Amino acid sequence: MGQRCAGAVLAVVAALLVGGCHHEQREAAARASAAALLARAPLTGPGFPPAAAAARSQLNGLTVEWGKNWQTYKRENFGRYWSDETDAVGGRNGCDTRDDVLRRDLSELREGDRNPCVVVSGVLHDPYTGKSLPYYYRRASQIQTDHVVALGAAWRAGAYAWTPQRRLEYANDLDVLLAADKQTNYDKSSKTADKWRPPRREYWCEYARRYTGIKHKYRLSVTAPEKLALQELLATCPAGQ
């Protein structure tokens, strides 16, 4: 009887060991698959942001009108959470959008061993201010994810008429997003280009190119003061850019 029990116990232990090995192999395969997917997923759309000349042309093609339905805006209209709606070419990579933004915008990047989506640490060279901001996973940081054309501004410029799915896609579009200094993001809030511009003048050109490219991509309108401000910002672009 004792020998039979001992044999049964050994069999169970062996099965557990084999099962554990298979589990580890599955985890390793999943990590490798995720890493491969991330490696081939572009985090910036083709041709984005547009060159200054293209941005000027796009700006001239935008509808000019005053914003509408501002009083009906709610953040929840664009979804409550970060998702994995699309990457820059319309696919999915298994990571939520905030992780994608951090992986794209931070330098000195260290990713998770078990989950390559997770950014463990890195440094943001903030485009709006020029500050170098450290990031550590699970620690408070001075980094937020900014919608270059803010959700409230997009709502007033036409997003109020979109489907919920279209708004969710906009809120998670990597072309729309930048990692940025938290206080500067608060200061920017939902202001349009005529009411706010980056403190760092060296970024005015790219900011206007991104902003105009987003408006063009989503067929959002601009107000007359907003268009004039974008023209002024694009005028700071170096010749030939």
C-alpha positions in Angstrom: 0.0 0.0 0.0 2.8 2.4 1.0 4.7 1.7 -2.3 1.6 2.3 -4.3 1.0 5.7 -2.6 4.6 6.6 -3.0 4.3 5.7 -6.7 1.2 7.8 -7.1 2.8 10.8 -5.3 5.8 10.6 -7.6 3.5 10.4 -10.6 1.7 13.5 -9.5 4.9 15.4 -8.8 6.3 14.4 -12.3 3.1 15.6 -13.9 3.3 18.9 -12.0 6.9 19.4 -13.1 6.0 18.7 -16.7 3.0 20.9 -16.5 5.1 23.6 -15.0 7.7 23.3 -17.8 4.9 23.5 -20.3 3.5 26.6 -18.6 6.9 28.3 -18.6 7.3 27.4 -22.3 3.9 28.9 -23.0 4.8 32.0 -21.1 8.1 32.3 -23.0 6.3 31.8 -26.3 3.7 34.4 -25.5 6.4 36.9 -24.5 8.4 36.2 -27.7 5.2 36.6 -29.7 4.3 39.9 -28.1 7.9 41.2 -28.5 7.8 40.3 -32.2 4.5 42.0 -32.6 5.8 45.2 -30.9 8.9 45.2 -33.0 7.1 45.3 -36.3 4.3 47.7 -35.2 5.1 51.3 -36.2 4.2 53.8 -33.5 3.9 56.8 -35.9 1.6 56.8 -39.0 3.1 57.0 -42.4 3.7 60.6 -43.4 2.9 62.0 -40.0 3.4 64.7 -39.0 3.2 66.3 -42.4 6.0 68.5 -43.6 5.5 72.2 -43.2 4.5 72.8 -46.8 2.0 69.9 -46.7 0.7 71.2 -43.4 0.1 74.7 -44.9 -1.8 73.1 -47.8 -3.9 71.0 -45.3 -4.6 74.0 -43.2 -6.0 75.9 -46.2 -8.3 73.1 -46.9 -9.9 73.0 -43.4 -13.4 74.3 -42.8 -13.4 77.6 -40.9 -16.2 78.0 -38.4 -16.9 78.6 -34.8 -17.0 75.6 -32.4 -20.3 74.0 -31.6 -21.9 72.0 -28.8 -19.2 72.9 -26.3 -21.7 72.6 -23.5 -22.4 68.9 -24.2 -18.7 67.8 -23.9 -17.8 65.1 -21.4 -14.5 63.1 -21.3 -16.6 59.9 -21.2 -17.7 60.7 -24.8 -14.3 59.5 -25.9 -14.2 56.4 -23.7 -13.3 56.0 -20.1 -10.0 54.2 -20.3 -6.9 53.7 -22.5 -7.5 50.8 -24.9 -5.7 49.0 -27.8 -7.8 50.4 -30.6 -5.3 50.9 -33.3 -1.6 51.4 -33.9 -0.4 53.9 -36.5 -1.5 51.6 -39.4 -4.8 50.5 -38.0 -3.8 47.2 -36.3 -3.5 46.1 -32.7 -0.4 45.1 -30.8 -1.8 43.9 -27.4 -0.6 47.0 -25.4 -2.8 49.8 -24.2 -2.3 53.2 -25.8 -0.5 54.8 -22.8 2.2 52.1 -22.9 2.6 52.6 -26.6 3.1 56.4 -26.1 5.7 55.8 -23.4 7.6 53.3 -25.5 7.7 55.7 -28.4 8.5 59.0 -26.6 10.8 57.9 -23.8 14.6 57.4 -24.2 16.8 55.2 -22.0 13.9 52.8 -22.1 13.7 49.6 -20.0 10.8 47.3 -20.8 9.3 44.6 -18.6 10.8 41.1 -18.7 7.5 39.3 -18.4 5.4 41.8 -20.3 7.2 43.8 -23.1 4.3 46.3 -23.1 5.2 47.6 -19.7 7.7 50.4 -19.5 9.7 49.9 -16.3 11.8 53.1 -16.6 12.9 55.8 -19.0 13.4 59.5 -19.5 11.2 61.9 -21.3 12.8 64.9 -23.0 9.6 66.9 -22.9 8.9 68.6 -26.3 6.8 71.4 -24.8 9.3 72.6 -22.2 12.7 70.9 -22.9 12.7 69.4 -19.4 14.2 65.9 -18.8 11.7 64.0 -16.8 12.4 60.5 -15.3 9.8 57.8 -15.3 9.6 54.7 -13.1 6.9 52.1 -13.2 4.5 52.3 -10.2 5.9 55.6 -9.0 4.4 59.1 -9.3 6.0 61.0 -12.2 5.7 64.4 -13.9 4.6 62.8 -17.2 1.2 62.7 -18.7 -0.2 61.7 -22.1 -1.5 64.8 -24.0 -3.9 64.9 -26.9 -2.3 67.5 -29.1 -5.7 68.6 -30.3 -7.5 68.2 -27.0 -10.6 66.0 -26.7 -12.7 69.0 -25.8 -11.3 71.0 -28.7 -12.0 68.1 -31.1 -15.6 67.8 -29.8 -16.3 71.5 -30.6 -14.6 71.1 -34.0 -16.9 68.2 -35.2 -16.3 65.2 -33.0 -19.7 65.7 -31.4 -21.2 64.3 -34.6 -19.0 61.1 -34.6 -20.0 57.6 -33.5 -18.7 56.5 -30.1 -16.3 54.1 -31.8 -14.8 56.9 -33.9 -14.3 59.0 -30.8 -12.7 56.1 -29.0 -10.3 55.6 -31.9 -9.4 59.3 -31.9 -8.7 59.3 -28.1 -6.3 56.3 -28.6 -4.7 57.4 -31.9 -0.9 57.6 -31.5 -0.7 60.4 -34.0 -2.9 62.5 -31.7 -0.8 61.8 -28.6 2.4 63.0 -27.0 4.0 62.3 -23.6 4.4 65.6 -21.9 5.1 67.5 -18.7 2.1 67.2 -16.4 1.9 70.8 -15.3 2.2 72.0 -18.9 -0.5 69.6 -19.9 -2.8 71.0 -17.2 -2.0 74.5 -18.4 -2.8 73.6 -22.0 -6.1 71.8 -21.0 -8.5 72.0 -24.0 -7.2 75.2 -25.3 -6.8 75.6 -29.1 -3.7 76.9 -30.9 -4.8 80.5 -30.7 -5.0 80.3 -26.9 -2.0 78.2 -26.1 1.3 77.3 -27.6 4.3 75.4 -26.2 6.6 77.4 -23.9 9.6 76.1 -25.8 9.7 78.1 -29.1 11.8 75.5 -30.8 8.8 73.2 -30.8 6.4 75.6 -32.4 6.9 74.3 -35.9 6.4 70.7 -35.1 3.5 71.4 -32.8 1.7 73.3 -35.7 2.5 70.4 -38.1 1.1 67.8 -35.7 -1.9 69.9 -34.8 -2.7 70.7 -38.4 -2.1 67.1 -39.5 -4.6 65.9 -36.8 -7.3 68.4 -37.9 -6.8 67.3 -41.5 -6.8 63.6 -40.7 -10.1 63.8 -38.8 -11.7 66.5 -40.9 -12.1 68.8 -37.9 -12.8 72.5 -38.4 -10.8 75.4 -37.2 -11.9 78.8 -36.0 -10.6 81.9 -37.8 -8.2 82.9 -34.9 -7.1 79.2 -34.6 -6.2 79.2 -38.3 -4.3 82.4 -38.0 -2.3 81.1 -35.0 -1.4 77.9 -36.9 -0.2 80.0 -39.9 2.0 82.0 -37.5 3.4 78.8 -35.9 4.1 77.2 -39.3 5.9 80.4 -40.4 8.6 79.5 -37.8 9.5 76.3 -39.7 12.9 76.4 -41.3 13.0 76.9 -45.1 12.6 73.7 -47.0 11.1 71.8 -44.1 
